[in-house]
Amino acid sequence: MKKVIIGFLIFLSFAISVYLLISQATLETKYGPIEVILFSIPFAMCLANINLTIVPKILQKSYTRYKKGIESIFLSITIILFTLHIGLILLLTNKEFNILFLVPVTVGIVLVTSANTLPRFKIDLNNIPNNNSNHVWNVVIRPFSIPLFLGGLIMLPCAFLPSNLMMIGFFSILLCTLIASFYMSYRAYQSHS
């Protein structure tokens, strides 16, 4: 399903760009050549997602274990690039659009995706004899992920704050999220050591 969504977003970004190019819409040229602006992000989406065919060949046996996590990462990258593409198109079409709106949205998506993906990379300790660093990773990963998830969700509505409060709210939530993540991980580490 994630690959289908990724494919759809790539197709949609190309379709929007082709439509704007063919329709002779009035586009702002002060940002650079129109063709480059319209197609650079869709091509970047394609290049990023080519890795979905390369990574299974590199990881081979262990890929099935990490498949869902890796696909989630590439889906979030695609969503972020698609969001940036829509933001650029709004700028090109002279719509009143605050590009800073994309900062809390993209960082919020990254935090939520990271929080959902990190626990999937838990290390199987049965095959590794007495490896302390792997045990520490397994102990602290979930407490680190919970504040990231909550912080990412709380960060998303910051995009709708007035522009003078948006960045203050964004950085405040980001700082609190990181402090809470490290604190909870440290507490989990202390209780298991």
BATORFI-252366 format. One record per residue (C-alpha): residue number from 1; x negated, y negated, z negated. Coordinates in steps of 0.02 Angstrom, whole numbers, padded with zeros to 5 digits. Layout:
BEGIN
(NUM; (X; Y; Z))
...
This chain:
BEGIN
(1; (00000; 00000; 00000))
(2; (-00143; -00120; -00041))
(3; (-00222; -00092; 00129))
(4; (-00053; -00127; 00212))
(5; (-00038; -00292; 00117))
(6; (-00217; -00338; 00162))
(7; (-00183; -00300; 00346))
(8; (-00021; -00400; 00343))
(9; (-00106; -00553; 00265))
(10; (-00246; -00548; 00394))
(11; (-00120; -00531; 00536))
(12; (-00013; -00672; 00464))
(13; (-00163; -00790; 00447))
(14; (-00213; -00759; 00629))
(15; (-00032; -00778; 00687))
(16; (-00014; -00946; 00598))
(17; (-00179; -01008; 00671))
(18; (-00135; -00952; 00848))
(19; (00038; -01031; 00834))
(20; (-00034; -01198; 00778))
(21; (-00164; -01194; 00918))
(22; (-00039; -01151; 01055))
(23; (00104; -01262; 00995))
(24; (00000; -01420; 01018))
(25; (00050; -01475; 00842))
(26; (-00026; -01639; 00784))
(27; (-00175; -01585; 00680))
(28; (-00298; -01692; 00582))
(29; (-00470; -01686; 00664))
(30; (-00571; -01778; 00532))
(31; (-00615; -01613; 00445))
(32; (-00703; -01540; 00597))
(33; (-00663; -01442; 00755))
(34; (-00485; -01376; 00746))
(35; (-00529; -01203; 00814))
(36; (-00663; -01177; 00681))
(37; (-00548; -01232; 00539))
(38; (-00402; -01127; 00602))
(39; (-00499; -00966; 00628))
(40; (-00646; -00968; 00506))
(41; (-00547; -00903; 00357))
(42; (-00453; -00767; 00454))
(43; (-00620; -00705; 00522))
(44; (-00693; -00712; 00346))
(45; (-00546; -00605; 00288))
(46; (-00587; -00478; 00423))
(47; (-00771; -00475; 00379))
(48; (-00736; -00455; 00193))
(49; (-00616; -00311; 00221))
(50; (-00731; -00217; 00339))
(51; (-00814; -00167; 00176))
(52; (-00662; -00057; 00139))
(53; (-00726; 00058; 00275))
(54; (-00910; 00043; 00226))
(55; (-00897; 00065; 00036))
(56; (-00823; 00242; 00043))
(57; (-00971; 00297; 00149))
(58; (-01095; 00220; 00028))
(59; (-01016; 00284; -00133))
(60; (-00959; 00451; -00056))
(61; (-00919; 00567; -00203))
(62; (-00885; 00434; -00334))
(63; (-00774; 00328; -00219))
(64; (-00613; 00420; -00263))
(65; (-00640; 00373; -00446))
(66; (-00661; 00188; -00405))
(67; (-00541; 00180; -00255))
(68; (-00397; 00087; -00341))
(69; (-00513; -00038; -00424))
(70; (-00609; -00075; -00265))
(71; (-00448; -00095; -00164))
(72; (-00380; -00214; -00299))
(73; (-00538; -00320; -00285))
(74; (-00524; -00333; -00095))
(75; (-00338; -00371; -00107))
(76; (-00372; -00515; -00227))
(77; (-00510; -00581; -00112))
(78; (-00388; -00574; 00034))
(79; (-00251; -00664; -00065))
(80; (-00374; -00800; -00118))
(81; (-00435; -00825; 00060))
(82; (-00256; -00827; 00125))
(83; (-00210; -00958; -00006))
(84; (-00360; -01064; 00047))
(85; (-00309; -01044; 00229))
(86; (-00133; -01107; 00193))
(87; (-00206; -01253; 00095))
(88; (-00318; -01301; 00242))
(89; (-00172; -01289; 00362))
(90; (-00069; -01404; 00251))
(91; (-00213; -01529; 00254))
(92; (-00227; -01515; 00444))
(93; (-00042; -01546; 00470))
(94; (-00048; -01705; 00364))
(95; (00064; -01636; 00228))
(96; (00039; -01717; 00059))
(97; (-00055; -01579; -00027))
(98; (-00175; -01585; -00173))
(99; (-00314; -01462; -00134))
(100; (-00355; -01453; -00321))
(101; (-00192; -01355; -00338))
(102; (-00288; -01205; -00269))
(103; (-00418; -01204; -00410))
(104; (-00305; -01138; -00552))
(105; (-00214; -01023; -00431))
(106; (-00370; -00940; -00362))
(107; (-00461; -00928; -00529))
(108; (-00302; -00861; -00610))
(109; (-00290; -00726; -00476))
(110; (-00473; -00682; -00503))
(111; (-00451; -00667; -00692))
(112; (-00294; -00559; -00680))
(113; (-00373; -00446; -00549))
(114; (-00533; -00430; -00650))
(115; (-00436; -00388; -00806))
(116; (-00337; -00253; -00716))
(117; (-00489; -00183; -00626))
(118; (-00624; -00178; -00761))
(119; (-00546; -00038; -00867))
(120; (-00543; 00073; -00712))
(121; (-00732; 00071; -00713))
(122; (-00740; 00160; -00880))
(123; (-00887; 00281; -00881))
(124; (-00860; 00467; -00908))
(125; (-00976; 00506; -01053))
(126; (-00955; 00695; -01040))
(127; (-01081; 00705; -00898))
(128; (-01206; 00584; -00977))
(129; (-01298; 00639; -01133))
(130; (-01315; 00509; -01274))
(131; (-01318; 00352; -01170))
(132; (-01287; 00206; -01289))
(133; (-01264; 00070; -01158))
(134; (-01127; 00170; -01071))
(135; (-01039; 00197; -01237))
(136; (-01048; 00010; -01274))
(137; (-00974; -00027; -01101))
(138; (-00828; 00090; -01134))
(139; (-00795; 00014; -01306))
(140; (-00798; -00171; -01256))
(141; (-00718; -00165; -01084))
(142; (-00535; -00160; -01135))
(143; (-00548; -00295; -01271))
(144; (-00638; -00404; -01143))
(145; (-00501; -00376; -01013))
(146; (-00347; -00419; -01118))
(147; (-00388; -00606; -01141))
(148; (-00440; -00617; -00958))
(149; (-00269; -00553; -00905))
(150; (-00173; -00669; -01022))
(151; (-00284; -00818; -00979))
(152; (-00260; -00788; -00793))
(153; (-00071; -00783; -00812))
(154; (-00069; -00941; -00919))
(155; (-00185; -01028; -00795))
(156; (-00070; -01006; -00645))
(157; (00061; -01135; -00704))
(158; (-00079; -01264; -00725))
(159; (-00064; -01291; -00538))
(160; (00104; -01376; -00567))
(161; (00042; -01499; -00697))
(162; (00016; -01682; -00647))
(163; (-00152; -01704; -00563))
(164; (-00229; -01798; -00710))
(165; (-00185; -01653; -00829))
(166; (-00214; -01508; -00709))
(167; (-00403; -01496; -00725))
(168; (-00401; -01530; -00913))
(169; (-00275; -01390; -00937))
(170; (-00370; -01275; -00819))
(171; (-00539; -01297; -00903))
(172; (-00462; -01285; -01078))
(173; (-00378; -01120; -01036))
(174; (-00534; -01054; -00949))
(175; (-00644; -01097; -01099))
(176; (-00521; -01020; -01224))
(177; (-00506; -00864; -01115))
(178; (-00694; -00837; -01105))
(179; (-00720; -00869; -01291))
(180; (-00578; -00750; -01337))
(181; (-00644; -00616; -01218))
(182; (-00820; -00621; -01289))
(183; (-00756; -00630; -01468))
(184; (-00640; -00480; -01448))
(185; (-00777; -00380; -01362))
(186; (-00899; -00422; -01500))
(187; (-00773; -00369; -01633))
(188; (-00742; -00205; -01542))
(189; (-00929; -00175; -01529))
(190; (-00954; -00212; -01715))
(191; (-00814; -00094; -01767))
(192; (-00886; 00050; -01663))
(193; (-01070; 00028; -01708))
